[in-house]
Amino acid sequence: MIWSIAPEQASTQAEAFDRIFAMMTGFSLFVVALVGALIFVFSLLFRAKRGTPRRSVKALQNRQIEVFWTAVTAFFAIFFFWYTSTASLDAIEAPAGAMEYHVEAKQWMWKTRHPSGARELNAMHVPVGRPVTVFLNSQDVIHSFYVPAFRIKQDVVPGRTSTVWFEATKPGTYRLFCAEFCGTDHAKMTGRVVAMAPGDYARWLETRAEGETLAATGARLFVSAGCAGCHEEGSDVHAPSLAGLFGREIPLADGRQVTADADYLRDSILLPGRDIAAGYEPIMPNFSGMLEDGEVEALVAYIRTLSEEEASR
């Protein structure tokens, strides 16, 4: 922790965030102290003595001082921009091999699904020292996934999938809050993230009944909803193959290019007429109103595994 009033520091992101905060705060205090000291010194040096007639003060014009002050200011502005941008970009994408958790926000609770399929309510058990990617969806209104000890906060918006990742650095129980006003019981929408040593986490997981993973649910839905009839290999319908699709750049019929991320796949299911892939007819049916948010999330999770399988070949 930087100060005793700061939240506990329990993730790699927290360490980076606190370094930036300490650096910016220290620099700001230095500038305030410098300006205050200069004001005090100049007030003493140039004060008007009693009985001395008023006179105009000649303006100080020194090109070297102006160039130096402008260069120093520009240097620090560029440095802070580079330093904070680098730390922010590092916090966007999780390392390869991160564990995938799926969290669904609903008035007024957090529903967690583990990689094994085990489920929790208002709690999330994670191993220490392992990167964790959390895929966030909302069933109703805007929520915000906020863990102060990890220095992470991510809005959860209905109709889209948000992601955030962290790596816990020490065992403990850390508070989880909703940081976006979401209704009358918003203050009660709390939970906990329990970071455990890897061995303890494995033993805890053995006590939990394994359920169906989200990708497995998506695989079943892929068949039952009729997606396989068009997108599987050998289909008579001219539809894009989904193997290796996730994360690729997709050329569209209107000349644009988009990345096949979670939002694109979700829109392709619910708004299929908006972004037509180049070389294909707009024959994709609209599943808006037919599939629930959780079912769309499951389909996206399944399509993501198809890309992982393709990459491992």
Phi and psi in degrees as a GROMACS rama.xvg file:
@    title "Ramachandran Plot"
@    xaxis  label "Phi"
@    yaxis  label "Psi"
@TYPE xy
-75.0911  -51.8722  ILE-2
-131.914  165.136  TRP-3
-66.1425  -21.4047  SER-4
-83.1625  -11.2366  ILE-5
-76.8039  149.859  ALA-6
-60.8709  157.737  PRO-7
-60.4362  147.183  GLU-8
-100.425  114.592  GLN-9
-138.284  18.4739  ALA-10
-149.855  164.629  SER-11
-64.4601  -36.6275  THR-12
-64.4499  -34.5086  GLN-13
-63.4853  -39.7015  ALA-14
-63.1511  -45.5442  GLU-15
-65.5538  -42.4533  ALA-16
-62.0283  -44.1997  PHE-17
-68.968  -31.8506  ASP-18
-63.6092  -44.4275  ARG-19
-63.7844  -44.6909  ILE-20
-61.7427  -44.5123  PHE-21
-64.7966  -41.3746  ALA-22
-65.1003  -46.6884  MET-23
-66.2776  -40.3907  MET-24
-65.6609  -43.977  THR-25
-62.6415  -42.3407  GLY-26
-65.126  -41.6287  PHE-27
-62.7705  -42.3525  SER-28
-64.5353  -37.2828  LEU-29
-62.9186  -44.4992  PHE-30
-64.5518  -43.6554  VAL-31
-61.0167  -44.0929  VAL-32
-64.8987  -40.336  ALA-33
-64.3369  -48.8907  LEU-34
-62.8117  -41.6295  VAL-35
-62.8069  -41.286  GLY-36
-65.8791  -41.4082  ALA-37
-64.2175  -41.8012  LEU-38
-60.6104  -43.7839  ILE-39
-64.5176  -45.2484  PHE-40
-65.3068  -46.4043  VAL-41
-65.4779  -31.5492  PHE-42
-65.3688  -34.3714  SER-43
-76.1104  -41.1586  LEU-44
-71.4863  -36.2217  LEU-45
-113.529  20.5957  PHE-46
-73.5606  149.716  ARG-47
-82.189  124.463  ALA-48
-77.5259  154.361  LYS-49
-64.6579  133.012  ARG-50
86.678  -7.27866  GLY-51
-84.763  128.085  THR-52
-65.1156  149.137  PRO-53
-68.6021  143.393  ARG-54
-145.14  154.771  ARG-55
-74.0482  143.82  SER-56
-96.4533  129.294  VAL-57
-68.9594  131.341  LYS-58
-66.1408  138.458  ALA-59
-85.9466  119.639  LEU-60
-125.194  111.029  GLN-61
-139.459  109.003  ASN-62
-62.8854  -36.5219  ARG-63
-63.0674  -42.0519  GLN-64
-64.451  -41.4615  ILE-65
-64.0076  -44.3776  GLU-66
-64.1042  -43.6561  VAL-67
-62.1571  -47.8255  PHE-68
-64.0113  -40.5648  TRP-69
-65.8105  -41.4124  THR-70
-65.454  -42.403  ALA-71
-63.476  -44.3551  VAL-72
-61.6934  -44.4302  THR-73
-63.7161  -40.2147  ALA-74
-60.688  -49.0095  PHE-75
-66.7172  -36.0952  PHE-76
-63.066  -45.2809  ALA-77
-67.1472  -40.6269  ILE-78
-62.8915  -47.0614  PHE-79
-64.8261  -38.3215  PHE-80
-62.3202  -45.9129  PHE-81
-63.8584  -45.5836  TRP-82
-65.8104  -48.0337  TYR-83
-69.705  -36.8753  THR-84
-64.9624  -41.4277  SER-85
-61.3752  -46.1362  THR-86
-64.4524  -39.0358  ALA-87
-67.4239  -41.7936  SER-88
-67.0037  -36.2464  LEU-89
-63.4326  -28.6742  ASP-90
-84.768  -5.50316  ALA-91
-79.6803  -49.961  ILE-92
-104.803  128.561  GLU-93
-74.4563  152.127  ALA-94
-62.173  157.429  PRO-95
-62.024  142.947  ALA-96
83.2215  10.4088  GLY-97
-65.9838  143.591  ALA-98
-69.255  142.367  MET-99
-105.275  119.55  GLU-100
-112.779  145.717  TYR-101
-118.388  124.736  HIS-102
-120.779  128.341  VAL-103
-111.493  124.575  GLU-104
-94.9205  137.842  ALA-105
-152.127  143.235  LYS-106
-59.4719  112.809  GLN-107
-132.153  77.9678  TRP-108
-156.64  164.23  MET-109
-116.907  123.198  TRP-110
-105.786  121.373  LYS-111
-111.37  135.269  THR-112
-120.195  123.37  ARG-113
-78.2143  165.131  HIS-114
-57.6677  -29.8184  PRO-115
-78.8315  -10.0201  SER-116
100.061  -11.3685  GLY-117
-62.7081  147.799  ALA-118
-123.095  151.287  ARG-119
-139.5  160.203  GLU-120
-121.78  122.775  LEU-121
57.9549  30.4473  ASN-122
-154.372  155.306  ALA-123
-149.514  112.228  MET-124
-93.2291  129.542  HIS-125
-135.739  152.402  VAL-126
-82.8802  146.474  PRO-127
-74.031  141.253  VAL-128
82.5797  6.14446  GLY-129
-117.696  126.53  ARG-130
-62.0723  140.517  PRO-131
-127.931  124.819  VAL-132
-101.029  128.915  THR-133
-111.605  120.01  VAL-134
-94.3461  123.147  PHE-135
-113.911  132.387  LEU-136
-136.229  154.508  ASN-137
-119.945  139.625  SER-138
-87.7258  -17.2399  GLN-139
-138.75  -76.7963  ASP-140
-117.898  -177.595  VAL-141
-74.7268  128.011  ILE-142
-120.035  179.309  HIS-143
-147.39  121.891  SER-144
-84.9043  112.444  PHE-145
-134.409  119.257  TYR-146
-122.712  99.6315  VAL-147
-57.0651  -40.0665  PRO-148
-65.8192  -22.1102  ALA-149
-98.0461  -8.12734  PHE-150
57.9398  41.4123  ARG-151
-123.095  141.176  ILE-152
-151.055  124.956  LYS-153
-138.29  124.599  GLN-154
-67.0811  143.432  ASP-155
-116.395  106.328  VAL-156
-105.698  132.061  VAL-157
-57.9175  139.809  PRO-158
86.5211  4.71078  GLY-159
-148.936  159.055  ARG-160
-105.784  121.677  THR-161
-102.998  154.759  SER-162
-131.567  149.085  THR-163
-149.326  149.726  VAL-164
-134.373  156.786  TRP-165
-154.849  165.041  PHE-166
-135.453  109.56  GLU-167
-67.2382  140.152  ALA-168
-107.063  -14.2693  THR-169
-154.076  148.565  LYS-170
-63.4645  150.169  PRO-171
158.849  173.699  GLY-172
-112.417  124.538  THR-173
-123.717  141.418  TYR-174
-74.043  140.505  ARG-175
-115.598  130.263  LEU-176
-125.823  158.901  PHE-177
-95.5409  120.059  CYS-178
-100.234  17.2665  ALA-179
-129.597  125.958  GLU-180
-58.991  122.05  PHE-181
-127.342  12.9193  CYS-182
139.404  -171.742  GLY-183
-62.9766  -34.2548  THR-184
-103.623  29.1327  ASP-185
-54.6234  -41.8181  HIS-186
-64.7045  -20.7911  ALA-187
-89.2368  -4.32089  LYS-188
-83.9041  75.7331  MET-189
-123.816  169.237  THR-190
-163.999  -163.55  GLY-191
-146.595  145.09  ARG-192
-109.054  120.349  VAL-193
-105.03  109.746  VAL-194
-91.4292  127.703  ALA-195
-127.746  152.612  MET-196
-59.1601  146.169  ALA-197
-51.1146  -42.2042  PRO-198
-64.876  -42.6971  GLY-199
-64.5774  -38.5826  ASP-200
-64.737  -41.92  TYR-201
-62.3177  -42.3003  ALA-202
-66.9388  -38.6051  ARG-203
-63.1065  -40.5674  TRP-204
-65.3785  -30.9301  LEU-205
-66.0559  -23.5184  GLU-206
-84.1234  -9.39376  THR-207
-98.0402  137.946  ARG-208
-70.1851  124.816  ALA-209
-73.7887  135.075  GLU-210
-111.93  -172.667  GLY-211
-76.1858  131.359  GLU-212
-67.7005  161.081  THR-213
-63.8875  -38.7794  LEU-214
-64.1404  -38.267  ALA-215
-65.7266  -40.1334  ALA-216
-60.6097  -41.758  THR-217
-64.4261  -36.1522  GLY-218
-63.8134  -42.3167  ALA-219
-63.6368  -44.1715  ARG-220
-66.7982  -32.3913  LEU-221
-57.9905  -34.8014  PHE-222
-84.9604  -48.0489  VAL-223
-67.2265  -30.5208  SER-224
-83.8705  -4.60003  ALA-225
90.9977  5.88673  GLY-226
-64.9289  -36.5932  CYS-227
-64.4941  -27.3775  ALA-228
-63.4869  -23.1271  GLY-229
-110.52  -34.2266  CYS-230
-99.482  -9.66509  HIS-231
-77.6458  154.821  GLU-232
-62.9588  141.061  GLU-233
87.8244  0.679101  GLY-234
-69.9817  146.192  SER-235
-74.7811  -18.1237  ASP-236
-85.2534  135.707  VAL-237
-82.2936  90.6405  HIS-238
-130.486  152.626  ALA-239
-62.6878  143.643  PRO-240
-74.1454  140.536  SER-241
-95.968  -6.76871  LEU-242
-69.1936  123.277  ALA-243
73.9784  13.5588  GLY-244
-76.459  -42.0598  LEU-245
-61.4431  129.255  PHE-246
88.7945  -6.73877  GLY-247
-85.5072  158.062  ARG-248
-82.0619  127.048  GLU-249
-112.866  119.829  ILE-250
-74.9602  136.744  PRO-251
-102.791  164.226  LEU-252
-64.5348  -26.4489  ALA-253
-89.0617  8.02097  ASP-254
96.6063  -11.8077  GLY-255
-78.7817  167.272  ARG-256
-128.268  137.24  GLN-257
-131.875  158.21  VAL-258
-91.0477  132.792  THR-259
-79.2163  71.8866  ALA-260
-95.2196  -170.772  ASP-261
-62.6096  -39.1446  ALA-262
-66.7583  -40.423  ASP-263
-63.67  -43.9564  TYR-264
-65.0678  -39.4487  LEU-265
-62.9977  -45.0734  ARG-266
-65.3926  -34.7785  ASP-267
-65.5447  -28.911  SER-268
-80.9511  -42.4026  ILE-269
-95.3082  -26.1458  LEU-270
-131.927  64.932  LEU-271
-66.7195  -19.4724  PRO-272
-85.0034  -2.22757  GLY-273
-84.0011  -47.4251  ARG-274
-122.209  91.8774  ASP-275
-85.6741  127.08  ILE-276
-66.6152  140.062  ALA-277
-61.2233  135.658  ALA-278
89.8263  4.11047  GLY-279
-128.602  148.349  TYR-280
-81.3667  150.688  GLU-281
-77.6243  68.7264  PRO-282
-107.283  -0.62462  ILE-283
-64.6758  125.156  MET-284
-70.6051  155.484  PRO-285
-89.0901  118.678  ASN-286
-96.8372  8.31697  PHE-287
-63.955  127.794  SER-288
88.6514  -14.9691  GLY-289
-97.6697  -30.6775  MET-290
-114.612  140.366  LEU-291
-79.6045  165.137  GLU-292
-57.3925  -41.8676  ASP-293
-63.8165  -33.8713  GLY-294
-71.9048  -38.3979  GLU-295
-64.3613  -42.0628  VAL-296
-60.3007  -40.178  GLU-297
-65.4781  -41.1353  ALA-298
-62.8291  -42.6538  LEU-299
-63.2235  -40.4444  VAL-300
-62.9632  -38.9888  ALA-301
-66.8389  -43.6959  TYR-302
-63.2519  -34.0881  ILE-303
-64.736  -37.0134  ARG-304
-68.1713  -29.454  THR-305
-63.8447  -36.337  LEU-306
-69.7382  -37.9475  SER-307
-66.3972  -40.2968  GLU-308
-64.665  -39.9053  GLU-309
-64.9976  -39.775  GLU-310
-68.4792  -29.2574  ALA-311
-81.3043  -7.91096  SER-312
